[in-house]
Amino acid sequence: MIRTTDDGPVRTITLARPERRNALRPADLDALAAAVRDADAPVVSLHGAGSSFCAGADLDAVVALDDPEAFARRGQRAATAIEESDAVVVAAVDGAARGGGVELALACDLRVATPRATFGEPGVRFGLFGAWGGTVRLPRVVGEGNAFDLALSGRVVDADEALRMGLVSRVVDEPRLVADRLAEGAHDALAVVKRRVRDRDDHETQEHAEATAFAALHRAHADDIASARE
């Protein structure tokens, strides 16, 4: 479930399935993309309800996939909607971000964590990997060495380590205040700065390869993925 609240120059988007640590189903990914695309506000603040930011893909949905490549593509579209939005998008990470939750945060323009935030890419432990643009964006953000460390080990890092490696830009008690402060800037300038910083060669070919690899691993590790729900 995706919940939106508009408050002047800031749209707050909340991933609102706290009973499932805000894990995302296919329809949730579509709703998230729409909530970002439809934003008129110059700043969007992305939050998770409850004690987690986002656990990534709902594993019940992953186990039941008939077309895992299409599912990877839906996640990629949600992340791309964030990246290509005219709004500046802030990931307000409070609590656990895992897998797709990390990938959505990577697509945001600014990642701000509370001291309670933790980050991990656990997919390799049950035969998958982050296929919502994660293999494209993670090395860009943290460098190739840190990207390999996180993606191959599946280990969890706390907010301080995430700050040191550049995964987050700030550690603060109240991330929403960062979005409010950004919204005090000239709105047209915010959009232009985002466009200039984001300007780079298209990575569609990389994402196609990523989605295809995800589908192959999904087929090979169906039992392991199912066991990971327990």
C-alpha positions in Angstrom: 0.0 0.0 0.0 1.3 3.4 -1.0 0.1 6.5 0.9 0.6 10.1 -0.3 0.3 13.4 1.7 0.8 16.8 0.1 2.0 19.6 2.4 2.9 22.7 0.4 6.1 22.1 -1.5 6.7 18.6 -0.2 4.9 15.4 -1.1 5.4 12.6 1.4 5.1 9.1 0.0 4.8 6.4 2.6 5.3 2.7 2.0 2.5 1.5 4.3 2.7 -2.2 5.0 4.3 -2.2 8.4 3.1 -5.7 9.2 5.3 -6.9 6.3 8.1 -4.4 6.9 6.8 -2.5 3.9 7.6 -5.3 1.5 6.4 -4.4 -2.0 4.1 -6.4 -4.3 3.9 -5.8 -8.1 0.9 -3.5 -7.7 2.7 -1.5 -4.9 5.6 -0.9 -7.3 3.1 0.5 -9.9 1.4 2.6 -7.3 4.8 4.0 -6.1 5.8 4.9 -9.6 2.5 6.7 -10.2 2.8 8.6 -6.9 6.1 9.9 -7.9 5.2 10.8 -11.5 2.0 12.6 -10.3 3.8 14.8 -7.8 3.4 18.5 -8.4 5.6 19.4 -5.4 9.2 20.2 -6.1 10.4 17.8 -3.3 9.2 14.3 -2.5 10.1 12.6 0.8 10.0 8.8 0.7 9.3 7.0 4.0 8.4 3.6 5.4 5.7 3.1 8.0 6.5 1.5 11.3 10.0 0.3 12.3 11.3 -0.4 8.8 12.0 1.6 5.7 11.4 -1.2 3.2 12.2 -4.9 3.2 12.3 -4.9 -0.6 10.2 -7.3 -2.7 7.5 -9.3 -0.9 8.9 -12.8 -1.0 5.4 -14.3 -1.2 4.9 -12.5 -4.4 8.4 -13.5 -5.6 7.8 -17.2 -5.0 4.5 -17.0 -7.0 6.0 -15.2 -10.0 5.1 -16.5 -13.4 7.3 -13.9 -15.2 10.2 -12.9 -13.0 11.7 -10.7 -15.7 8.5 -8.7 -15.9 8.6 -8.3 -12.1 12.2 -7.0 -12.3 11.1 -4.6 -15.0 8.3 -3.2 -12.7 10.8 -2.6 -10.0 13.1 -0.9 -12.4 10.2 1.3 -13.7 9.5 2.4 -10.1 13.1 3.3 -9.5 13.4 5.0 -12.8 10.3 7.1 -12.0 12.1 8.3 -8.9 15.3 9.0 -10.8 13.6 10.8 -13.7 11.0 12.8 -11.7 11.2 16.6 -12.0 11.0 16.5 -8.2 14.0 16.1 -5.9 13.3 12.8 -4.1 14.7 12.2 -0.6 14.9 8.7 0.8 14.1 9.1 4.6 15.5 5.8 5.9 14.5 5.0 9.4 14.9 1.4 10.3 15.8 -1.5 8.0 16.3 -1.1 4.3 16.9 -4.5 2.6 17.2 -5.6 -1.1 14.7 -3.6 -3.1 14.4 -1.0 -0.3 18.1 -0.2 -0.8 17.6 -0.1 -4.5 14.7 2.4 -4.3 16.8 4.5 -1.9 19.7 4.4 -4.5 17.3 5.8 -7.1 16.6 8.8 -4.9 18.5 12.0 -5.2 19.4 12.2 -1.6 19.5 9.5 1.0 19.1 10.5 4.6 19.3 8.0 7.5 18.4 8.1 11.2 20.7 6.4 13.7 18.3 3.4 13.6 18.8 2.8 9.9 20.4 -0.3 8.6 21.1 -1.4 5.0 21.7 -4.8 3.4 21.4 -6.7 0.1 20.6 -10.2 1.3 19.4 -11.7 -2.1 22.6 -13.6 -2.8 22.0 -15.7 0.3 18.9 -17.3 -1.3 20.0 -17.2 -4.9 18.9 -13.8 -6.2 20.3 -10.2 -6.4 19.0 -6.7 -6.5 17.4 -6.3 -10.0 15.5 -3.0 -9.6 18.5 -1.2 -11.0 20.7 -2.1 -8.1 23.7 -3.5 -10.0 23.7 -0.3 -12.1 23.3 2.3 -9.3 25.1 0.7 -6.3 28.6 1.0 -7.8 27.9 4.5 -8.9 26.9 5.6 -5.4 29.4 3.7 -3.2 32.2 2.6 -5.7 32.8 -0.8 -7.2 34.6 -2.2 -4.1 31.9 -1.3 -1.7 29.3 -2.5 -4.1 30.9 -5.9 -4.4 31.2 -6.1 -0.6 27.5 -5.4 0.0 26.1 -7.4 -2.9 28.3 -10.5 -2.5 28.4 -10.8 1.3 24.7 -9.9 2.0 26.0 -8.3 5.2 24.1 -5.5 7.0 25.7 -2.1 7.6 24.5 0.5 10.1 23.9 4.2 9.5 27.5 5.2 10.4 29.1 2.8 8.0 26.6 3.7 5.3 27.7 7.3 5.8 31.4 6.5 5.5 30.9 4.6 2.3 28.7 7.2 0.8 25.5 5.2 0.7 23.8 8.0 2.7 24.6 11.7 2.8 23.6 12.5 6.3 22.6 10.8 9.6 19.9 12.9 11.3 17.2 12.4 13.9 14.4 13.7 11.7 14.9 13.2 7.9 11.7 15.0 7.0 13.3 18.3 8.1 15.9 17.8 5.3 13.1 17.7 2.7 11.5 20.8 4.2 14.8 22.6 4.0 15.4 21.6 0.4 12.0 22.9 -0.5 13.1 26.4 0.6 15.3 26.6 -2.5 14.1 28.0 -5.8 11.9 25.3 -7.2 13.0 25.7 -10.8 16.7 25.6 -9.7 16.1 22.4 -7.8 14.8 20.7 -11.0 17.7 22.1 -13.1 20.3 21.0 -10.7 18.8 17.5 -10.6 18.8 17.3 -14.4 22.4 18.3 -14.7 23.7 16.0 -12.1 21.6 13.1 -13.5 22.7 13.6 -17.1 24.5 10.4 -18.2 24.4 7.8 -20.9 21.3 5.6 -21.0 21.6 2.4 -19.0 18.7 0.5 -20.6 20.9 -2.2 -22.0 22.4 -2.8 -18.5 18.9 -3.0 -17.0 17.8 -5.5 -19.6 20.7 -7.8 -18.8 19.9 -7.3 -15.1 16.3 -8.4 -15.5 17.1 -11.4 -17.7 19.7 -12.6 -15.1 17.2 -12.1 -12.3 14.7 -14.3 -14.1 17.2 -17.1 -14.7 18.2 -17.1 -11.0 14.5 -17.1 -10.0 14.0 -20.2 -11.9 17.1 -21.9 -10.5 16.5 -21.0 -6.9 12.7 -21.3 -6.5 12.9 -23.6 -3.5 15.6 -21.5 -1.8 13.4 -18.3 -2.3 10.4 -20.1 -0.8 12.5 -21.2 2.2 13.6 -17.6 2.8 10.0 -16.7 3.8 10.1 -18.9 6.9 
